[in-house]
């Protein structure tokens, strides 16, 4: 398996924590899709029920990341799980707000707070 370039993923109990490694904005979808598919397969096959997207390593994202978040959420929702976001910058909050995504998931200040949000 190749080393992730766009996303890393780790499990903590019933939660998959996805960490974007690069600003996912101008990247072509074909660059993001294989790693996103790997994450979606991991959610479906190994059974983490919840997902957290931790933005600690990036400062910006665009529509490609919004599409990836929606795909992850759809997979989690189908399994009856929850999703939360954490370590979101002010610029990222603005993108979420404009897209209307800030009403879909809790936006938490830390990973620990996000873990608590998905476990409720």
Secondary structure as a PSIPRED ss2 file (coil, helix, strand):
# PSIPRED VFORMAT (PSIPRED V4.0)

   1 X C   1.000  0.000  0.000
   2 X C   1.000  0.000  0.000
   3 X C   1.000  0.000  0.000
   4 X C   1.000  0.000  0.000
   5 X C   1.000  0.000  0.000
   6 X C   1.000  0.000  0.000
   7 X E   0.000  0.000  1.000
   8 X E   0.000  0.000  1.000
   9 X E   0.000  0.000  1.000
  10 X E   0.000  0.000  1.000
  11 X E   0.000  0.000  1.000
  12 X E   0.000  0.000  1.000
  13 X C   1.000  0.000  0.000
  14 X C   1.000  0.000  0.000
  15 X E   0.000  0.000  1.000
  16 X E   0.000  0.000  1.000
  17 X E   0.000  0.000  1.000
  18 X E   0.000  0.000  1.000
  19 X E   0.000  0.000  1.000
  20 X E   0.000  0.000  1.000
  21 X C   1.000  0.000  0.000
  22 X C   1.000  0.000  0.000
  23 X C   1.000  0.000  0.000
  24 X C   1.000  0.000  0.000
  25 X C   1.000  0.000  0.000
  26 X C   1.000  0.000  0.000
  27 X C   1.000  0.000  0.000
  28 X C   1.000  0.000  0.000
  29 X H   0.000  1.000  0.000
  30 X H   0.000  1.000  0.000
  31 X H   0.000  1.000  0.000
  32 X H   0.000  1.000  0.000
  33 X H   0.000  1.000  0.000
  34 X H   0.000  1.000  0.000
  35 X H   0.000  1.000  0.000
  36 X H   0.000  1.000  0.000
  37 X H   0.000  1.000  0.000
  38 X H   0.000  1.000  0.000
  39 X H   0.000  1.000  0.000
  40 X H   0.000  1.000  0.000
  41 X H   0.000  1.000  0.000
  42 X H   0.000  1.000  0.000
  43 X H   0.000  1.000  0.000
  44 X H   0.000  1.000  0.000
  45 X H   0.000  1.000  0.000
  46 X H   0.000  1.000  0.000
  47 X C   1.000  0.000  0.000
  48 X C   1.000  0.000  0.000
  49 X C   1.000  0.000  0.000
  50 X E   0.000  0.000  1.000
  51 X E   0.000  0.000  1.000
  52 X E   0.000  0.000  1.000
  53 X E   0.000  0.000  1.000
  54 X E   0.000  0.000  1.000
  55 X C   1.000  0.000  0.000
  56 X C   1.000  0.000  0.000
  57 X C   1.000  0.000  0.000
  58 X C   1.000  0.000  0.000
  59 X C   1.000  0.000  0.000
  60 X C   1.000  0.000  0.000
  61 X C   1.000  0.000  0.000
  62 X C   1.000  0.000  0.000
  63 X H   0.000  1.000  0.000
  64 X H   0.000  1.000  0.000
  65 X H   0.000  1.000  0.000
  66 X H   0.000  1.000  0.000
  67 X H   0.000  1.000  0.000
  68 X H   0.000  1.000  0.000
  69 X H   0.000  1.000  0.000
  70 X H   0.000  1.000  0.000
  71 X H   0.000  1.000  0.000
  72 X H   0.000  1.000  0.000
  73 X H   0.000  1.000  0.000
  74 X H   0.000  1.000  0.000
  75 X H   0.000  1.000  0.000
  76 X H   0.000  1.000  0.000
  77 X H   0.000  1.000  0.000
  78 X H   0.000  1.000  0.000
  79 X C   1.000  0.000  0.000
  80 X C   1.000  0.000  0.000
  81 X C   1.000  0.000  0.000
  82 X C   1.000  0.000  0.000
  83 X E   0.000  0.000  1.000
  84 X E   0.000  0.000  1.000
  85 X E   0.000  0.000  1.000
  86 X E   0.000  0.000  1.000
  87 X C   1.000  0.000  0.000
  88 X C   1.000  0.000  0.000
  89 X C   1.000  0.000  0.000
  90 X H   0.000  1.000  0.000
  91 X H   0.000  1.000  0.000
  92 X H   0.000  1.000  0.000
  93 X H   0.000  1.000  0.000
  94 X H   0.000  1.000  0.000
  95 X H   0.000  1.000  0.000
  96 X H   0.000  1.000  0.000
  97 X H   0.000  1.000  0.000
  98 X H   0.000  1.000  0.000
  99 X H   0.000  1.000  0.000
 100 X C   1.000  0.000  0.000
 101 X H   0.000  1.000  0.000
 102 X H   0.000  1.000  0.000
 103 X H   0.000  1.000  0.000
 104 X C   1.000  0.000  0.000
 105 X C   1.000  0.000  0.000
 106 X E   0.000  0.000  1.000
 107 X E   0.000  0.000  1.000
 108 X E   0.000  0.000  1.000
 109 X C   1.000  0.000  0.000
 110 X C   1.000  0.000  0.000
 111 X H   0.000  1.000  0.000
 112 X H   0.000  1.000  0.000
 113 X H   0.000  1.000  0.000
 114 X H   0.000  1.000  0.000
 115 X H   0.000  1.000  0.000
 116 X H   0.000  1.000  0.000
 117 X H   0.000  1.000  0.000
 118 X H   0.000  1.000  0.000
 119 X H   0.000  1.000  0.000
 120 X C   1.000  0.000  0.000
